[in-house]
Amino acid sequence: MTNEKAVAEKLLQVGAVKLSPDAPFTWASGWKSPIYCDNRKVLSFPFVRDFIKSELCNVIFEKFPEAEVLAGVATAGIPWGAMAADQLKLPYMYVRPKPKEHGLGNQIEGAYTAGQKVLVIEDLISTGKSSLQVVDVLRSAGVEVVGMVSIFNYGFSIADTAFETAGVPFRSLTNYSNLIELAIEKGQVASSLEPVLLEWRNDPANWKGVH
């Protein structure tokens, strides 16, 4: 089993990812989706949490060895970034979606210096919009963003394009394609549904569900 599939298996195992092609979920954007991903669930399962943390550290170590600081994306990326930073003995900070409304008004919480090489830790990449807003905040603060690592990625081409345009390399521990493949192998989803499920990834805004 590939690393991507092993991670996908763990997410399915603890219910962090749910597949429901026949009764799709509705996202805040109004999109209909056959999948719902909530990696916060993993935090409640120590052994799976440890496995995901180790995979995260392996990817950081192998793909972004130049990273000097890890930055978690609030809120779901915060615990993963903190755990990885602890394991790798790297400095850590996190980025809020907007500046704090009281106190110092910080948007970046933690210590950093201009020019530091920062790796962003995210739990999930969908369109890439909110993830790349964090990159903008960090760049405005004068640090160098060397890339981003996430647990899951839906694999939308819009995200690939956005990251390429922003000049941000990224890696994900697992993705939608691996998840669907695994769910079919395990008999959790009928193989006849594979085309319609992949159709969603190619055009999520206009996906109408299983006909």
N, C-alpha and C positions, 0 to 999 in steps of 0.2 A: 504494500500500500504506500502510495506517495505521501509525503509530509502534508500536502494540501488536503488529501483525502482523509488522513488521520485526524487533522484538525476539524474538518467538516463532520467527521463521525462523532467527535467529542461534542461539537455544538448541537448536533441532532440529539445525542444521548441525553443531554441535560435540558433539552427544550429551549435552548437559546435561539434556535432557528426552527420556525414552524412552516411547513409547506401545506397549503390548502388551495390547490388549483380549482376545485369545484365551488368553493365559497371564498372568493378572493377577499383579501384585506383592503381597506381603503386608507391610503396615506393622507397626510395633512394637505398635500398638493392636490388631492382629488384623484390621483392615479389609483387604478385598481392593480393589486399586486397578488401573485400566487404565493408570496413569501413574506414572512415577518421575521426580522432579526433583532434580538435584544441580548447583546453579549454581557449585559450586567448580570444576567442569570448565572453566568459561569462563576461569578465571585462567591456564590453560595456553595460551590462544590470544590473543596480543597484540592483533591487530586487532579481534577480536570483543570482547575485554575493554575496549578503548578505546571501542568503539561503545556498549557497555552503560554504561560510566562517563559518557560524554557525555549519554546519555539520562537517566541518574540525575541529573546536574547540571542538565539542562534542567528536569526536574520539580521539583527542589528550588527552583531559581531562580524558576520561574513560580508554583508553588503554595504555597510556604512561604518567601516572601522575608523574613519576620520572624525566621527561625531564626538564632540567634547561635552555637550550638554543634551539632555532629553527634555522635550517640552510636550506635556500632555494637553489634549484638547478637552476643555470642559464640556459636559461633565463626564461623559462615558469614557473618555481617554485618560482621565486623571489616575485612576487606580492602576491601570496597566503600565502607564509611564513610570509611576512611582515604584512599582514592583521591579520593572526592568532596570531602572536606574540603580535601585538597591542592589540587585544581583550583579550588575556590571560595574558597580562603584563609580557611577557618573553623577555629576551635579544634576539637579532636577528643578523644573519650574512648570507652571501650567498657564494656559491662556484662557481668559474668560471670553464669552461671546461679545460682551461690551464692557466698557470701563465700569468699575465699582462705583456705586452712586453715593458713597460716603467715605470717610477716612481719606486715604491718599488718592482715591480714584484710580487705582491700578487696574490695568487690563492684563498685564503680565505679572504673575505672582512668583517671586523668586529672584535670585541674584544672577546677573549676567553682565558681560562686558561687550562693548562694540567689537565686531569682527569674530566673535566666537562662532564655532561651527555647531549648529543646532539641528537635531533630528526630531521631527514631530511624530508623536505617537497618537494614533487615532483608532477608535474601535471599529469604525465602519465608513467605507467610502461609497456614496451613491452617485450623485451628479458631480461631486467634487467641489461644489460652490462653497459650502460652509468650511470645508477643510482648507481650501485655498485662502479664505478670508483670514484664517489664523496665520498662514504664511505671510500675508500682507502686513499683519500687525507686527510680526517678528522682524520682518525686513525693515519696517518703518522704525523699529527700535535699534536698528544698526547691527543686527546679528546676521550671520550667513546661514541660510537654511539649506542643509545638504540633502534633504529628502524627507520622505514620510513613510512610516510603516503602519499598516492597519491589520486588524484581525480578519475582517471580511471585506469583500469588494463585490458589488453587484455586476461589475464588468460592462458598464454602460460605455459606449464609444464617446459620449459627451464628456465623461470624466477623463478618459484617455487624452482627448483633445485639450481639455482645460489644463491638465497637468503638464502636457507637452508645451503648450503656449506659455505657461507660467515658469517653465524651466525647472520643474520639480520632479526628480526621479522618485518613484514610489514602489513599494513591495507590499503584498498582502499575504497573510498566512494561508488563506484559502479564499475561494470565490464561488460564485453562483454556478458556473459550469461544473466544477468538481462536486458541488453539493447535489446537483440534479443527477449526475452520473452515479453517485453513491446511493442516493435515494432509490434510483431505479434498480441498481444491483441488489439492494437489500429488500426490494419488493414493497417499499413504502409508497412508491408512485408507479403507476402503470407505464410501461415503456412506450405505449401508444401516445402518452401525453408529452413526450420529450419535445416534439416539434413546436407544440403550442407554448410550452414553458420557455423554450429558447426564443420564441417569437416575442415574448414579453421583454426579454433583455434587449432585443434589437429595437423595439419601439414601445417603451413602457407607457408613454403618454396616450397612445391610441389602442392599447391592448383591451380587448373586450371580454377576456376570460375564455373558459373552455366552452365550446359550442356543442 
